[in-house]
């Protein structure tokens, strides 16, 4: 049997899941899977390497097994490893990170039953050079190692947030934190330092809870255009029946879909059913709804509804929601509506300009934290692998700047729209295809589908 090589760039959730699913393919395979990941552990990535116990998953434990066909796998692991019971079934992210670490350790320890061998390179990739025949690539690592590869999977995860508008004069100021996930980023904040958060999504919630756990006492102000925190992720037991086939399939405008969903929410309310389960019933079909919209409609959604959708769709565990409301009731946490237009130095503090309805107001604080989310625009991502593939024409950012253009299998499209037989991606980079491409249930399904596709191509190539 011919030996083949797959190289996975990134060993966070997406990259590790592809490796794990490849190890579980049933057909006999021969070759090596290289996972390139510079972090000190393989599996958790940035999202689940979090060492703060107050930072919780926003998906319940029974819904985040690594294996869709074994829904109790994570819960069984919790019992087997005698982990503490997770309040309301929302576990700390560090616990899930340990689960992923255990899964990846098991495939590194010995060859898989199907014959694949897995190797971890604890360093960064600095380039991917595609052969002229487009059938192989050389992956170059920071120490000079070269991996000759038949398949390369880009599982690069999320990139640090883009710089806040008008923040160039204070980018190096110790009180300005453009990337709240940088190691030790918030450790310099003293209990009596005032803090301004830019954004009010799940990242802002994590920052607030981290400050609370550290004994922070001073005011915290979140600046948000929609002036909304993520809603509480309540559980209502009985799922709402899907209405995609009867009400949504064949709708090609945002307005039509919104009207149909609102009608369904009203009908559910008449039966005493809240809106959350109605929204949740859409989850398996979100990719199809998004893909049915022409580009102009997708752009309309991004302009007018994306921020509201994020609040309603990406919810916060009930205990987090209760903590936020307690801080707001006590006056320590508050929210101000508007858009940040600039940040400037003001003696030893930072002055934040906020615009709302054409008028500007100002906030002054010792610390300003960017909680607006990761950089998605692949025309701006400075990672050397991305830059070189983009410049060579092998990687095409999408028109809405949400990620990378791919075919239905995750194969990268070139400038002429031709799908690569060599380069694949999954995870947040596939937002142009699905829009929702960040949560565990969606990403694990992508990993399963990609592993199966690569297994099929493996057999065809024999």
N, C-alpha and C positions, 0 to 999 in steps of 0.2 A: 504494500500500500504506500502511495506517495506521501512523503512528509511535507507538511505545509506549515506556514508560520502566520499567526495573527498577532498584531501588536495593538494593544489598547492604550491610548494616551489619556491617562486620568484614572485614578483608582479610588475615586469617591463612590457615591451610591451607584451612579449609572454605569461607570466602568466596571466596578466590582460585580454588579448584577449581570452584565454581559458575560463576564468570566464564569460566574457561578452557573448561569444557565447553559453555557457551553459545556461545562463539566457534567451537566445532567442530561445532555443529549443521549439518546439511547443507541444511535447507530455507531458502529466502530469508526474511529477517526485516528489519524496518526499525525503527530506534529506537536508544536509548542505554541502556547499562548503567552506572550510577554505583556506584563502590565507595568506601565511606566507611571510612577507616582512618587514625588519627592517627599511627601509628608512622612512623619515617623511611624505611622501605622497605615495599613491598607484596609480599605472598607468604609470607614466613617466619612472621609472627606471633610470639607469645611463645615458642612451642615450638621454632622453628627459627631464631630470631634469635640464639640462644645462640652466644657467641663463644669458648667454651672447647672446645678440640679433644678434651679427655678425655671430654666428654659425648657419648655415642654413641647412635645409633638402636638400638632393641631389635628392629627388623625388618630382615632381610637385604636388601641392595641389589636383588636380582632380584625382590623382592616388593613394591616400593614405587614402581613407575612411576606417574606421574600419570594414565595412561590404561590402564584394564583390558584393552583390546583391543590394546595395544602393551606387553607385559610387559617388554621389554628397553629401554624408552625411557630410564629413569634410568641404567642401566648404559651405554647408548650415549652418553648425555650425559657421563658420567664419562670415557669414552675420548675423546670429541670435544674436551673441555676440558682433557684431559691431567691429570686429577686423580690424586693418588697412589692406589695400590691400597689398598682398605679391608681391614684385617685381619679375617679370617674373614667377610668381606662385611658387616661392621657399620661403616657410615660415621659420621663425626662429624655431629652434628645441624647444625652450621654449613654443612657441605657440602650437605646436603639443602636448607637454607634458600637457598643460592645458586641451586640448581636451580629452586626455586619462584620466586625473584626473576627469573630469566631467562625463565621461562614467562609471568609476568605482564607483564614488560616488552615481550614480543613482541605481546601483545594491546593494549597501550596505544599502541604505536608507530603503528598504522594500523588502519583498519576491517577487521573480519573478512570473509572471503570471503562470508559469508551476509548481510552488510550491517550488522551490529551495530557500534556505536561504543562504546568503553570510556573512561570518565573516572574518574580517581582524585582524591578529595578528602582531603587530608592533614589531617584534623581529626576531632573527635568529633561524633557525633550526640547531640543533647540531647532529642529528642522525635519521636514519630510521631503525627500526628493523623489519624484515620480519618474520611473524609467520611461524612455521614449515610446515604448510599446504600450504603455499604460497598464501593464500587467503585474508590475512589481514596484516596490518603493523601498528606499533606504531611510530608516528612521535614525536620526543622529541624536545622541544624548550629550548632556553637558560634559561628561568626562571623556568624550571622544569615541565612545562605543557606537558601533553601527549595527543595526538590526535589519537584515534583509527580510522583507515582509511581503507576503502574498495578499494580505488584507490589513488595512489600518483603520481602526475605529477611533474617532474623535469623541471622547467622553470628557470634555473639558470643564463641564459644570458652569457655575456662574463666575463672572468676573467682577472685580471691585466696582463700586458705583462711579458713574461719571462725576466730574467736578461740578459742584453747585454753581449756578450762574452768578457771576460777579464776585467769586471768592478768590481770585488769583492773588490778591494782595495779602491774604492771610493763610495761604495754603500750607505754609510751614509753621504757623503759629501753634504752640502746644495745646491751645484750647480748641482748635478746630480739628474735628475728627471726620474726615471725608469717608473713611471706611470703618464703620463701627465693629467689623469682624476682624480687623487686623489684631494680631496678638498683643495683648496688653493695652489696647486702644483707650479704654475708659478707666484704667487704673489710676490715672492722675487726677481724676475728679474727686474733690474733697466734699465731705458731707454738707458744707455750707456754701458751696459754689452753685450759682444759678445756672440752669441748663436750658438751652433751646434745642428742640428736636425739629428737623425738617422732614415732614411726613408723619403719618399716623397709622401706618399699616402694621403688619406683624413684626417687622424689625423694630419699630418704635415701641411696641408692646414689650419685646424682649429687653430693650434698653431700659425702659422704665422699671421692669421687674428686677433687673440686675442692680440698678441704683437703689431700689428699695431694699434688696437683700444686703447691700453694703452699708445700710444705715443712713442713706441720703436724707437730708432734712430740708434743703432749700427748694424754692419753687422750680418746677419743670413746666415749660410751655411747649406744646406741640403746634407747629404751624402746618395747616392742611387746607387745601383748596375746598374739599368737600366737608370738612369739619366733622368727620366721622371716625370712630374707632372700629376695628373689625367687630362684627356682631358675635355674640356668644354661640358656641357650637353645642346647642342643646340636642338632646336625644329624645326622639318621639316614638321609638319602638317600631311600629309598623311602617314599612316603606310605602311611598306613594306610587301608584301604578304609572308606568311610563305612558306618556301621551305623544311621544315623538312621531310615531308612524301615522297617527290619526290627525295630529294638529300641526306638526312642524315640518315634516318632510315635504320638500317641494317649495318651501318659502325661501326667497332669494334676496330679501331686504331686511335690514335691521328692524325697521318699523313693523313689518309683518310679524317677525318673531317676537318682538317685545309685546305687541298687542295680544298675540296668542298666549304668551306666558302670563300676562296680566289677567286675562280672562280665566285662565286655569287657576290662578291664585285666588281670584274672587269666588269661583265655584267651590274650591276647597274650603275657603273661609266659611261659606254657607253651611258646610258640613262639619264645622268646628275643627278643621285641619289647618294648622299654621303654614306659613309660606315655606319654611325651611325644607320639609320633605318634598315639596313640589320642586324646588330648585335642585335638590339632591337627585331626583329622578332623571334630571337632564344629564347628569355626569357622564354616563356611557356614550352619549350622543353629541357632546360638545364639539368634538373634532369634526363630525359630519355637518353640524350646523355652521361652524366657522368656514369649512371648505366650500359649502354651498353658496356663500356670499361672494360676489365679484369683488375685486380689489377695492373699488370705490366704496362699497358697503363696509368692508373690513376697516378701511380708513375712517369711515364715519363712526363706527363702533369705538375705535381707539380714541377719537377726539371727544366723544360725548358720553360714553358709557363705561369705558374700561376701568376708571377709578372707582366708580360705584359698584361695578361688578366685583372688583377685588374685595371690597368691604363685605359684600353679601356672600361671596363664594368662599373666600379664604378666611375662615372663622377662627376664633380664639377659644381655647378651653374655658369652661365656665369658671374655674377657679382664678384664671387670669383676668377674666372680665370682672369678677367680684373685686379683685385687688385694685383694678383701675378705678372702679366706681368708688371704692373706699378712699383712694387717694384724691379723687376729684371732690368727694363730699367733704374731705378734710381741708380742701383748699390748696394742697400742695401741687396737684396736677391740674393744668388747665389747657384749653385749646383756643387757638386764634385762627380764624379763617383768612385765607389769602395765599399769595404766591411770593416766594422769596425772590427778590430781584438783585440782591447784592449783600455782601458781608465785608465789613471793613474794620480795621483796627481802631480802637478807642481807648487810648492809654493802655492799661493792662487787661482790658476786656475786649469783647467783640460786639459790633453793632450790626444788627440784622435789619435790612430794609424789606418790608412786607407791603405788597401792593394788593389792594382790593377795590374793585370798581373804580379804577383810575386814581385812587388816593393812596398815599403812602403813610405807613406808620413804622415805628422803629422799636426794636427790643434790644436790650443790652444784657449780656450774660458772660460769665467766665468761660463757658464751654458751649460750642455749637456742634451738633452731631447730625450728619447726613443719614437719614433713614429712608431714602427714596427708592432703594432697591438696586439690583445689579445693572451693570452695563450690558445691553443686549445687542447693540449696533455693531455688527462685525466689520463695518468699514472703519471703526475707531478702535477696535481691540488691538492692543500692542503686543500680544503674545507672539513670540517669533514663529511658532508653527503656523498660526493663523495668518500672519503677515506674509510669509513665504508662499503658502498655498494660495492665498488671495492674489498676490502679485503674479503668480504663475498661471492664474485662470482656473485653478482646480476648485476653488471655493467661491461661491457667489452669495453675498448678502442679499436678503430679500428687500423689496421696495419699501416696506414699512419699517425696516430696521429692527426686526424682532429676532432674527437669527440667520440660519443658513438655508438656502434653497436645496431641497432634496426630492427624490422620488418617493414612492409609497413605502419603500423598504428602508429609507434612511440613507440611500446612496447619494453622494454629493453630485449636484448638477454643475456642468461647466458653463462657459459663456454662451455656448450654442444650445444649451438645454439638454445636453446628452448626459445620461446617468453614468457615473463611474462604476467600474467593476472592482475597484480597488479601495476607494475611500468611502467610509460610512460614518454616520454620527447618530447620536441619540441624546435625550435629555433636554435642557433648556434651549439648546441650539435648534430644536425642531419646533419651536413655537410658530413659525410660519405655516406649518402643516396642521397643527392642532390647536394653537393659541394656548390651551392649558397643557403645559409640558414641564411641570415642576414637582408635583406631588408624587408620593410613593406609588399609589395605585396605578397611575398612568405610566410612570417610568418603568416599573417592573414589567408591565405588559409590553412596552417597547423593547425591553431587554430580552424577553422571551421570544418575541417575533423576530428580532434581529439575530439571535442565536440560531433559531430554526432556519432562517434564510441563509446564514453563513454555512450551516451544516449541509443544506441542499446544494449550495455552490461548491462546497468541498467535494461532495460525491460526483457532481457533474464534471469536475475538473480532473477526475481520475483518468 
